[in-house]
Amino acid sequence: VVPGETALAFYKAKNPTDKPIIGISTYNVIPFEAGQYFNKIQCFCFEEQRLNPQEEVDMPVFFYIDPEFAEDPKMAKVDLITLSYTFFEAKEGQQLPLPGYQ
C-alpha cells in the first residue's frame, strides 16, 4: 500500500459451530507507532456481526496510510505494517475499549 492511496482488504470469518454467533471485531496495528497513520474509511470492526452456523463471510475494510507516514523519521525503517483483527463473541451490556494512541 502506498501512503496516501486507498486500499481494500478482506478478512475471512467462519462460524464452525452449529449455533449462530453474534460478535464484534477489534483491530490491532503492528508496529504500534504506525497505528497513528492507519485510517479506516469503512470497516466492519466495532459493529456487531452475526454469523450463522457454518457460515463463512468475507469482511471488507477500506483504508489508507496517511501520507505523513513517509515523512516521519521514526517510520524510516518501517516497511511492513500488519493489520489484524480479533473477533469476540458479543455479550449483552459489554463495551469494548476503543484503541487509542498517545
Secondary structure, 3 states (H helix, E strand, C coil): CCCCCEEEEEEEEECCCCCCEEEEEEEEEECHHHHHHEEEEEECCCCCEEECCCCEEEEEEEEEECHHHHHCHHHCCCCCCEEEEEEEECCCCCCCCCCCCC
